Amino acid sequence: MALLNRKWLTAVGLCCLLCVLGCSEGDLTSVSAKLVDTQRRANLARTQLSGLWKGELFTPDRIGSQSFLLIFTQDVGFSLDGSLLVGEEIRLGGVVCRDTFALVNGIFTDTEIRFNIAPSADGAIVLADGGPVLFTGLLTENAFMSGEFRASQKLIGLWEAVFSKETPPAGGGGDGGETP
C-alpha cells in the first residue's frame, strides 16, 4: 500500500510540475519553437552570398529536377551584380531552355533573397506564361538556401542551393545556349 501511495504522489507531483512549467511560458511547443528560431538566427552569420552555390531545381511535384550553379558576385551593400545561374537545359515552366542566365534585379536583405533572370546581363527579363520569372528564397542557415520561383502567381518550381568553396567554372560555365 505504501508503494502505491508513493507512485501516486510522484505522478501527482510530476503533473503539477508540468502544469507550472506550461503556464509560465505559454506552452512547451512555443518554448521549443523559440529555441529553434534562436539557434537558426545564431547560425546566420553570412552577410554576403559571393561565391559558388551548387543547387537543384525541382518541379512542384518534385518528380523532375535539374542541377545548377549559382555564381554570385556581390558588391558592397546587398546587390547581386554580375551573377550567373548556370546549368544544362534549365527549363522554366517548359517555356525557356538555356544553359546560362544572368541574374537581374537581385536583392539579398537579412536572410531573404529575390531575383529575376535574363539571357544576358543587359537582356530582357525571362517570361513564362506571360509573367516575369521571379526567384525568391531564404538563407535558412549559413551555407544553405532554398526557395521557389513563380511567374504570374503560378508556382513553376522549387530550388535549393548549398554553398561550395570550389572555384566557379571558367567563363561562367556555359556557352549561352539557345532560347527556343
N, C-alpha and C positions, 0 to 999 in steps of 0.2 A: 504494500500500500504506500509506503514511504517513497518507493521508486516511482510509482505513478504520479504522486504529488510533485516530485522533483521535476519529472518530464513536463508535467502540465505547467508548472511555474516557469520553466525555461521557455516553453512555447509562448506563453503569455508575455514574458519579458521581451522575447525577440519581436513579437508583433508590435508591442508598444514602441520599441526602439525604431522599427521600420516606419511606424506612423510619425514619430517625432522627426526622423530624418526626411521623410517625404514632405511633411508640412513646412519644413524650414526653407526649402529651395524650390517649391513648386512640385516637381516630381523627379524621380530618378532619371527618366528619359531626358528631360531638359538639362539636367546636370551633365549627363554623358555627351549630349549634343554640343553643349558649350565647351566642354573639354576638347572634343574632336576639332571644333572650329578654331579654338585657341592654338592647338597643335598644328593645324593646317596653316594658319596665318604665320606662325613662327617659322614654318618651313619655306615661306615665300620671300626669300632673300634676293631673288633675281630681279633686277630692275631694268635689265637690257635683254633683248632677245637675239642680239648679234651672234651669228654663227650658223651652224648647220643643224637642222632638226629632221630626223627620219620619221616618216609618218605613213599613215594608211587612210585612204578614203573608203567609206562604206556606203552602200545603198541603204535606204531607211530600214529595209528588212534584214540588213547585214548579210545578204546572200552574195552579192557582188562586192569586190574590193579592188583597190589599186594602190600600190606603193608609190610614195612620192618623197621628195626632199623639199623642205622649206629652207631657203638661204636668206637670212636677214642681215642687212647692213643698216644699223640703226645709229643715226647721228644723235647729238645732244638733244635732249627732250625725248619725245616718245613717237616721232615719226619713223616709218619703216622704209626710207628711201632706198631705191635700187634693189629691192628684194625680189627673189625669184621663187616660183613654185615649179619644181621640175619633176617630171615623171614620164612614163611611157603610156601613150594613149589615155590621157586623163579625159574622162567623159563626164560631162556635167549635164545630167538630165537627158543624155543621148543626143544633145544638140551640138556640142562643141567637142572637137577632138584635136588635141595639140600636145606637144611634149614639153613646152616651156612657156610659162606665163610670167609676166611682171606683176608685182603687187602694186595697186594704186589705192589711194585714199586709206592707207594703212595707219591704224592708231593702236597704241598699246598704253593703256592707262590703268594704274593699280594692277589688278590681275586680269583685266579684260582685254581681249584683242579683237579687232574688227578690220576687215579689208575687202576690197574688190580685186578682181584680176583683169588683166588686159593682155592681148597677144604681144605687146611690146610696151616699154615704159611710157611711150608717148601715144600709144594706141587707145582706141575707144574701149570702154569697159565691156566685158563679155556679158552678153544677154542670154537668157534661157527662158522660154515661154513668155517672151516679151518683156521680161524684167531683168534688172541687173543682178548678177550673181553676187551675193554678199556672204562672206565667211565671217562667222562670229565664234568666239571661243573664250575659254577661261584657263588661265595658268593655274592648274589645280595643285601643283607642287613645284618645287624649284626646277625640275627637269622634265615635266610632263604637261602637255596642253591637250585639250580636246574641245570639240565644238560641233557646229553644224553649218551647212550652207544652204541658202534659200534663194529663190527667185520668185517675185510676185507673190510673196507669202507662202509659196509652195516649198515644202521641205524636199530638197534634192538629195541630200546625203549627210553623213556624219564624218568627222575626221578626228584623228588624234596624232600627236607627234611627240617624240622623245628627243631631248637634246643629245647631240652627238659631238664628241670632241674631234671628230675626223675633219680633215681639210675639205672644203667644198670642191666638187669636180671642176676642172679647168673649163673656162668658157661658160659656166652656168649649167653644164650637164645636158644641154640639148641643142639641136640644130635649128630650133624654131618651128619645125614641123609644118603642117599644113592645116588650115582651117577649112573643113568641107563646106 
